[in-house]
Amino acid sequence: MLKDNPLVSQVIGAAIEVHKVLGPGLLESAYEACLCRELELCNTPFRRQAPLTFEYKGMTIDCAYRMDMVVADSLLLELKSVDEVHPIHEAQIISYLKLAKLKQGLLINFNVRLLKDGLRSFLN
């Protein structure tokens, strides 16, 4: 699932580079800014803090939810810098994928010694 998608591989490579340079223990916003820079450097389109509006029974709901990043209008990135990923973090990305009608998402926790231990992929 992670290796078969070139976009996913590119994003993971960019996240690994950010983690290699910064290491763990910083704020999520620092990792987000640096990941955005990495994606810019490889000319990968993305939206940062993308608004999430959705339809509910014919009504548009705009509750000021924001997705951390959406890459190439197809891949949702939910970034964390936490000691432990909890089930609520997983539930959040699953809900965002469903509401945004996106097929795949990555939950990336930068607060780990090896980034591979902080990567989780989700499909809608």
DRENPA-3360 file (N, C-alpha, C; in nm, 2 decimals, always signed):
BEGIN
1 = MLKDNPLV = +0.08/-0.12/+0.00/+0.00/+0.00/+0.00/+0.09/+0.13/+0.00 ~ +0.19/+0.13/+0.08/+0.28/+0.24/+0.08/+0.37/+0.25/-0.03 ~ +0.42/+0.14/-0.08/+0.53/+0.14/-0.18/+0.47/+0.14/-0.32 ~ +0.35/+0.11/-0.34/+0.29/+0.09/-0.48/+0.24/+0.23/-0.54 ~ +0.23/+0.33/-0.46/+0.19/+0.46/-0.50/+0.30/+0.56/-0.51 ~ +0.34/+0.61/-0.63/+0.46/+0.70/-0.64/+0.44/+0.82/-0.56 ~ +0.32/+0.88/-0.55/+0.29/+1.00/-0.47/+0.32/+0.97/-0.33 ~ +0.27/+0.86/-0.28/+0.29/+0.82/-0.14/+0.44/+0.81/-0.11;
9 = SQVIGAAI = +0.51/+0.74/-0.20/+0.66/+0.72/-0.18/+0.73/+0.86/-0.18 ~ +0.69/+0.95/-0.27/+0.75/+1.08/-0.27/+0.73/+1.16/-0.14 ~ +0.60/+1.15/-0.09/+0.57/+1.22/+0.04/+0.65/+1.16/+0.15 ~ +0.65/+1.03/+0.16/+0.73/+0.96/+0.26/+0.88/+1.00/+0.26 ~ +0.93/+1.01/+0.14/+1.07/+1.05/+0.12/+1.09/+1.19/+0.17 ~ +1.00/+1.28/+0.14/+1.01/+1.42/+0.19/+1.00/+1.42/+0.34 ~ +0.91/+1.34/+0.40/+0.89/+1.34/+0.54/+1.01/+1.29/+0.61 ~ +1.07/+1.18/+0.55/+1.20/+1.13/+0.61/+1.31/+1.23/+0.60;
17 = EVHKVLGP = +1.32/+1.31/+0.50/+1.42/+1.41/+0.49/+1.40/+1.52/+0.60 ~ +1.27/+1.56/+0.62/+1.24/+1.66/+0.73/+1.28/+1.60/+0.86 ~ +1.25/+1.48/+0.89/+1.28/+1.41/+1.01/+1.43/+1.39/+1.03 ~ +1.50/+1.36/+0.93/+1.64/+1.34/+0.93/+1.71/+1.48/+0.97 ~ +1.66/+1.59/+0.92/+1.72/+1.72/+0.95/+1.68/+1.77/+1.08 ~ +1.55/+1.76/+1.12/+1.50/+1.82/+1.24/+1.51/+1.73/+1.36 ~ +1.49/+1.60/+1.34/+1.48/+1.50/+1.45/+1.34/+1.52/+1.52 ~ +1.32/+1.43/+1.62/+1.19/+1.44/+1.70/+1.19/+1.55/+1.80;
25 = GLLESAYE = +1.07/+1.58/+1.85/+1.06/+1.67/+1.97/+1.02/+1.81/+1.94 ~ +0.99/+1.84/+1.82/+0.95/+1.98/+1.79/+0.79/+1.99/+1.77 ~ +0.75/+2.11/+1.76/+0.60/+2.13/+1.74/+0.56/+2.08/+1.60 ~ +0.44/+2.03/+1.59/+0.38/+1.99/+1.46/+0.39/+2.10/+1.35 ~ +0.37/+2.22/+1.39/+0.38/+2.33/+1.29/+0.51/+2.34/+1.23 ~ +0.62/+2.31/+1.30/+0.75/+2.32/+1.24/+0.77/+2.21/+1.13 ~ +0.72/+2.09/+1.16/+0.73/+1.98/+1.07/+0.64/+2.01/+0.94 ~ +0.53/+2.06/+0.97/+0.44/+2.10/+0.86/+0.50/+2.20/+0.76;
33 = ACLCRELE = +0.56/+2.30/+0.82/+0.63/+2.41/+0.73/+0.74/+2.35/+0.65 ~ +0.82/+2.26/+0.72/+0.94/+2.20/+0.65/+0.89/+2.10/+0.55 ~ +0.79/+2.02/+0.57/+0.74/+1.93/+0.48/+0.68/+2.00/+0.35 ~ +0.62/+2.11/+0.38/+0.57/+2.20/+0.27/+0.69/+2.24/+0.18 ~ +0.79/+2.28/+0.24/+0.91/+2.33/+0.17/+0.97/+2.21/+0.09 ~ +0.98/+2.09/+0.14/+1.03/+1.98/+0.07/+0.94/+1.95/-0.05 ~ +0.81/+1.96/-0.04/+0.72/+1.93/-0.15/+0.73/+2.04/-0.26 ~ +0.75/+2.16/-0.21/+0.78/+2.27/-0.31/+0.90/+2.24/-0.39;
41 = LCNTPFRR = +1.01/+2.20/-0.32/+1.14/+2.17/-0.39/+1.12/+2.06/-0.50 ~ +1.03/+1.97/-0.48/+1.01/+1.87/-0.58/+0.89/+1.89/-0.67 ~ +0.84/+2.02/-0.66/+0.73/+2.06/-0.75/+0.60/+1.97/-0.73 ~ +0.58/+1.93/-0.61/+0.46/+1.85/-0.58/+0.35/+1.95/-0.53 ~ +0.23/+1.95/-0.60/+0.13/+2.04/-0.56/+0.06/+1.99/-0.43 ~ +0.03/+2.09/-0.34/-0.03/+2.06/-0.21/-0.11/+2.18/-0.17 ~ -0.20/+2.15/-0.07/-0.27/+2.26/+0.00/-0.25/+2.24/+0.14 ~ -0.21/+2.35/+0.21/-0.18/+2.34/+0.35/-0.30/+2.40/+0.43;
49 = QAPLTFEY = -0.34/+2.33/+0.54/-0.45/+2.37/+0.62/-0.58/+2.39/+0.54 ~ -0.60/+2.29/+0.46/-0.71/+2.29/+0.36/-0.85/+2.28/+0.44 ~ -0.94/+2.37/+0.41/-1.07/+2.37/+0.48/-1.15/+2.24/+0.44 ~ -1.22/+2.19/+0.54/-1.30/+2.07/+0.52/-1.44/+2.11/+0.54 ~ -1.51/+2.12/+0.43/-1.66/+2.14/+0.44/-1.72/+2.01/+0.38 ~ -1.84/+1.98/+0.43/-1.91/+1.86/+0.38/-2.06/+1.88/+0.38 ~ -2.12/+1.79/+0.31/-2.27/+1.79/+0.30/-2.33/+1.69/+0.40 ~ -2.43/+1.74/+0.46/-2.51/+1.65/+0.55/-2.65/+1.67/+0.53;
57 = KGMTIDCA = -2.71/+1.57/+0.47/-2.86/+1.57/+0.44/-2.90/+1.69/+0.37 ~ -2.82/+1.73/+0.26/-2.86/+1.84/+0.18/-2.81/+1.98/+0.23 ~ -2.74/+1.98/+0.34/-2.69/+2.11/+0.40/-2.54/+2.11/+0.40 ~ -2.48/+2.22/+0.37/-2.34/+2.23/+0.37/-2.30/+2.27/+0.51 ~ -2.20/+2.19/+0.56/-2.15/+2.21/+0.70/-2.01/+2.27/+0.69 ~ -1.99/+2.38/+0.75/-1.86/+2.44/+0.75/-1.83/+2.47/+0.90 ~ -1.76/+2.38/+0.97/-1.73/+2.40/+1.11/-1.58/+2.44/+1.13 ~ -1.52/+2.49/+1.03/-1.38/+2.54/+1.05/-1.28/+2.42/+1.07;
65 = YRMDMVVA = -1.32/+2.30/+1.03/-1.22/+2.19/+1.03/-1.12/+2.22/+0.92 ~ -0.99/+2.18/+0.95/-0.88/+2.20/+0.86/-0.80/+2.07/+0.85 ~ -0.78/+2.03/+0.73/-0.69/+1.91/+0.70/-0.55/+1.97/+0.70 ~ -0.45/+1.90/+0.77/-0.32/+1.95/+0.77/-0.26/+1.98/+0.63 ~ -0.27/+1.88/+0.55/-0.22/+1.89/+0.41/-0.30/+1.80/+0.32 ~ -0.32/+1.84/+0.19/-0.38/+1.76/+0.09/-0.28/+1.77/-0.03 ~ -0.22/+1.66/-0.07/-0.12/+1.65/-0.17/-0.18/+1.61/-0.30 ~ -0.16/+1.69/-0.41/-0.21/+1.66/-0.54/-0.36/+1.63/-0.54;
73 = DSLLLELK = -0.43/+1.69/-0.46/-0.58/+1.68/-0.45/-0.62/+1.53/-0.43 ~ -0.53/+1.45/-0.38/-0.57/+1.31/-0.37/-0.52/+1.24/-0.24 ~ -0.42/+1.29/-0.18/-0.36/+1.23/-0.06/-0.37/+1.32/+0.06 ~ -0.44/+1.27/+0.16/-0.45/+1.35/+0.29/-0.33/+1.32/+0.38 ~ -0.28/+1.42/+0.44/-0.17/+1.41/+0.54/-0.22/+1.46/+0.67 ~ -0.22/+1.38/+0.77/-0.25/+1.43/+0.90/-0.12/+1.42/+0.98 ~ -0.06/+1.53/+1.02/+0.07/+1.53/+1.09/+0.05/+1.54/+1.24 ~ +0.14/+1.47/+1.31/+0.13/+1.48/+1.45/+0.28/+1.49/+1.51;
81 = SVDEVHPI = +0.29/+1.53/+1.63/+0.42/+1.53/+1.70/+0.38/+1.50/+1.85 ~ +0.35/+1.37/+1.87/+0.29/+1.32/+2.00/+0.37/+1.20/+2.05 ~ +0.37/+1.18/+2.18/+0.44/+1.07/+2.23/+0.38/+0.94/+2.19 ~ +0.25/+0.93/+2.16/+0.18/+0.81/+2.12/+0.06/+0.85/+2.04 ~ +0.05/+0.77/+1.93/-0.07/+0.79/+1.85/-0.19/+0.71/+1.91 ~ -0.30/+0.78/+1.94/-0.41/+0.72/+2.00/-0.52/+0.68/+1.90 ~ -0.61/+0.60/+1.93/-0.72/+0.56/+1.84/-0.80/+0.69/+1.79 ~ -0.81/+0.79/+1.87/-0.88/+0.91/+1.83/-0.81/+0.98/+1.71;
89 = HEAQIISY = -0.68/+0.97/+1.70/-0.60/+1.02/+1.59/-0.63/+0.95/+1.46 ~ -0.64/+0.81/+1.48/-0.68/+0.73/+1.36/-0.82/+0.76/+1.32 ~ -0.91/+0.77/+1.42/-1.05/+0.80/+1.38/-1.06/+0.93/+1.31 ~ -0.98/+1.03/+1.35/-0.99/+1.16/+1.29/-0.95/+1.15/+1.14 ~ -0.84/+1.08/+1.10/-0.80/+1.07/+0.96/-0.90/+0.99/+0.88 ~ -0.96/+0.89/+0.94/-1.06/+0.81/+0.87/-1.19/+0.90/+0.84 ~ -1.23/+0.98/+0.94/-1.34/+1.07/+0.92/-1.31/+1.17/+0.82 ~ -1.19/+1.23/+0.82/-1.15/+1.33/+0.72/-1.15/+1.28/+0.58;
97 = LKLAKLKQ = -1.10/+1.15/+0.57/-1.10/+1.09/+0.44/-1.24/+1.07/+0.38 ~ -1.33/+1.03/+0.47/-1.47/+1.00/+0.43/-1.53/+1.14/+0.39 ~ -1.52/+1.24/+0.47/-1.59/+1.36/+0.45/-1.53/+1.44/+0.33 ~ -1.40/+1.43/+0.31/-1.34/+1.50/+0.20/-1.34/+1.42/+0.07 ~ -1.39/+1.29/+0.08/-1.40/+1.20/-0.04/-1.27/+1.18/-0.10 ~ -1.17/+1.15/-0.02/-1.03/+1.12/-0.06/-1.01/+0.97/-0.04 ~ -0.93/+0.91/-0.12/-0.91/+0.77/-0.12/-0.80/+0.72/-0.02 ~ -0.70/+0.80/+0.00/-0.59/+0.76/+0.08/-0.53/+0.87/+0.17;
105 = GLLINFNV = -0.49/+0.83/+0.29/-0.43/+0.93/+0.38/-0.31/+0.87/+0.46 ~ -0.22/+0.95/+0.50/-0.11/+0.92/+0.58/-0.12/+0.99/+0.71 ~ -0.10/+0.92/+0.82/-0.09/+0.97/+0.95/+0.06/+0.97/+0.98 ~ +0.12/+1.08/+0.99/+0.27/+1.09/+1.02/+0.30/+1.15/+1.15 ~ +0.35/+1.07/+1.24/+0.39/+1.12/+1.37/+0.54/+1.14/+1.37 ~ +0.59/+1.27/+1.38/+0.73/+1.30/+1.37/+0.80/+1.28/+1.51 ~ +0.73/+1.26/+1.61/+0.79/+1.24/+1.75/+0.83/+1.10/+1.78 ~ +0.91/+1.04/+1.69/+0.96/+0.91/+1.70/+1.11/+0.91/+1.67;
113 = RLLKDGLR = +1.17/+0.80/+1.71/+1.32/+0.80/+1.68/+1.34/+0.77/+1.53 ~ +1.27/+0.67/+1.48/+1.27/+0.64/+1.34/+1.14/+0.67/+1.27 ~ +1.14/+0.75/+1.17/+1.01/+0.79/+1.11/+0.92/+0.68/+1.07 ~ +0.98/+0.57/+1.02/+0.90/+0.45/+0.98/+0.81/+0.40/+1.09 ~ +0.85/+0.43/+1.21/+0.76/+0.39/+1.32/+0.65/+0.48/+1.35 ~ +0.65/+0.60/+1.28/+0.55/+0.70/+1.29/+0.46/+0.71/+1.17 ~ +0.47/+0.62/+1.08/+0.39/+0.62/+0.96/+0.27/+0.52/+0.96 ~ +0.16/+0.57/+0.93/+0.04/+0.48/+0.91/-0.04/+0.52/+0.79;
121 = SFLN = -0.08/+0.43/+0.71/-0.16/+0.46/+0.59/-0.30/+0.41/+0.61 ~ -0.39/+0.49/+0.55/-0.54/+0.46/+0.56/-0.60/+0.47/+0.42 ~ -0.69/+0.39/+0.40/-0.77/+0.39/+0.27/-0.92/+0.41/+0.30 ~ -0.98/+0.49/+0.22/-1.12/+0.52/+0.23/-1.20/+0.42/+0.14;
% end
